[in-house]
Amino acid sequence: MIPLIIIVVFALFFVLIGFTWYRLDMLENVEKILVCAGGIIVSLIITNILLSISSKGINYQSEEVRLQISKMIVLVFTPINGITYMPYLSGIINKIRIGENIEDLDKKILRIAIIVIIVFFIEVLYFKKIQLGIFDIANNLKH
């Protein structure tokens, strides 16, 4: 099961970087790398914040269990979160960088912000459900 998860995580990161790279077609490679790395770091931070919010009120059996669950969720959902906003924002960054006038920039950013907030709200609920599901499985294995 773990090798499958690792393959899926690598595939998700590959898709995230590929989409972002493609949308930055007018930038130099160094700039593309910086945008991709920065976006992944921001996505990692956001995923950790969402996980922290979803973990409120959940008492883990041990710190080791909490860390293992957290690592798994963060590894899988960091690229998923990045895929929800990075390609779109990369397109905007690309247009700004080449000096193209972007009509309704504030509307485009507001649109992506609303979508991201909705996705993140759903994700917090899903993270909570994942964690509680893992507890149910662990408790059933004990009995």
C-alpha positions as CSV (number, residue, x, y, z in Angstrom):
1,M,0.0,0.0,0.0
2,I,2.8,2.4,0.9
3,P,4.6,2.1,-2.5
4,L,1.3,2.9,-4.2
5,I,0.8,6.0,-2.1
6,I,4.4,7.1,-2.9
7,I,3.8,6.6,-6.6
8,V,0.6,8.6,-6.4
9,V,2.3,11.4,-4.5
10,F,5.1,11.6,-7.0
11,A,2.6,11.7,-9.9
12,L,0.6,14.5,-8.2
13,F,3.7,16.6,-7.7
14,F,4.7,15.9,-11.3
15,V,1.3,17.1,-12.5
16,L,1.5,20.1,-10.3
17,I,4.9,21.1,-11.5
18,G,4.0,20.3,-15.1
19,F,0.9,22.4,-15.1
20,T,2.6,25.3,-13.4
21,W,5.7,25.1,-15.7
22,Y,3.5,25.1,-18.8
23,R,1.6,28.2,-17.6
24,L,4.9,30.0,-17.1
25,D,5.9,29.7,-20.7
26,M,7.4,33.2,-21.1
27,L,9.6,33.1,-18.0
28,E,13.2,32.0,-17.8
29,N,13.8,28.5,-16.4
30,V,15.3,29.9,-13.1
31,E,12.1,32.0,-12.6
32,K,10.0,29.0,-13.3
33,I,11.8,26.9,-10.7
34,L,11.4,29.7,-8.2
35,V,7.7,30.0,-8.8
36,C,7.2,26.2,-8.6
37,A,9.3,25.9,-5.4
38,G,7.6,28.9,-3.8
39,G,4.1,27.6,-4.8
40,I,4.9,24.2,-3.3
41,I,6.1,25.8,-0.1
42,V,3.0,27.9,0.2
43,S,0.9,24.8,-0.5
44,L,2.7,22.9,2.2
45,I,2.1,25.7,4.7
46,I,-1.5,25.9,3.8
47,T,-2.0,22.1,4.0
48,N,-0.4,22.1,7.5
49,I,-2.7,25.0,8.6
50,L,-5.7,23.1,7.3
51,L,-4.6,19.9,9.0
52,S,-4.0,21.8,12.3
53,I,-7.5,23.3,12.1
54,S,-9.1,19.9,11.4
55,S,-7.2,18.2,14.3
56,K,-8.8,20.4,16.9
57,G,-10.6,18.2,19.4
58,I,-9.0,14.9,18.3
59,N,-7.0,13.1,20.9
60,Y,-4.3,10.9,19.4
61,Q,-3.2,7.7,21.1
62,S,0.4,8.9,20.9
63,E,2.5,11.6,19.3
64,E,3.9,9.0,16.9
65,V,0.4,8.2,15.6
66,R,-0.3,11.9,15.2
67,L,2.9,12.4,13.2
68,Q,2.3,9.4,10.9
69,I,-1.2,10.5,10.1
70,S,-0.1,14.1,9.6
71,K,2.8,13.1,7.3
72,M,0.4,11.0,5.1
73,I,-2.2,13.7,4.8
74,V,0.4,16.5,4.1
75,L,2.2,14.4,1.5
76,V,-1.0,13.6,-0.4
77,F,-2.8,16.9,-0.1
78,T,0.1,19.4,-0.6
79,P,0.2,18.8,-4.4
80,I,-3.6,18.6,-4.5
81,N,-3.9,22.0,-2.9
82,G,-1.2,23.3,-5.3
83,I,-3.1,22.0,-8.3
84,T,-6.2,23.9,-7.2
85,Y,-4.6,27.3,-7.5
86,M,-1.0,27.3,-8.8
87,P,-1.5,26.8,-12.5
88,Y,-4.1,29.6,-12.6
89,L,-2.0,32.0,-10.5
90,S,1.1,31.0,-12.7
91,G,-0.8,32.2,-15.7
92,I,-1.5,35.5,-14.1
93,I,2.1,35.8,-13.0
94,N,3.3,35.0,-16.5
95,K,1.1,37.7,-18.0
96,I,2.2,40.3,-15.4
97,R,5.9,39.4,-15.9
98,I,5.8,39.9,-19.7
99,G,3.9,43.2,-19.2
100,E,0.6,42.1,-20.6
101,N,-2.3,44.2,-19.4
102,I,-4.7,42.0,-17.5
103,E,-8.2,43.2,-17.6
104,D,-10.2,42.6,-14.5
105,L,-7.2,41.3,-12.5
106,D,-9.0,41.8,-9.2
107,K,-12.0,39.8,-10.4
108,K,-9.8,36.9,-11.5
109,I,-7.9,36.9,-8.2
110,L,-11.2,37.1,-6.3
111,R,-12.6,34.2,-8.3
112,I,-9.7,32.0,-7.6
113,A,-9.8,33.1,-3.9
114,I,-13.4,32.1,-3.6
115,I,-12.8,28.7,-5.2
116,V,-9.7,28.1,-3.0
117,I,-11.7,29.0,0.2
118,I,-14.5,26.6,-0.7
119,V,-12.0,23.8,-1.5
120,F,-10.1,24.4,1.7
121,F,-13.3,24.4,3.8
122,I,-14.3,21.1,2.3
123,E,-10.8,19.8,2.8
124,V,-10.8,20.6,6.6
125,L,-14.0,18.6,6.9
126,Y,-12.4,15.8,4.9
127,F,-9.2,15.8,7.0
128,K,-11.3,15.5,10.1
129,K,-13.2,12.6,8.6
130,I,-9.9,10.9,7.6
131,Q,-8.5,11.2,11.0
132,L,-11.7,9.9,12.7
133,G,-11.8,7.0,10.2
134,I,-8.3,6.0,11.1
135,F,-9.2,6.0,14.7
136,D,-12.2,3.7,14.0
137,I,-10.0,1.3,12.1
138,A,-7.4,1.3,14.8
139,N,-10.0,0.7,17.5
140,N,-11.6,-2.2,15.5
141,L,-8.1,-3.8,15.1
142,K,-7.6,-3.7,18.9
143,H,-10.9,-5.6,19.6
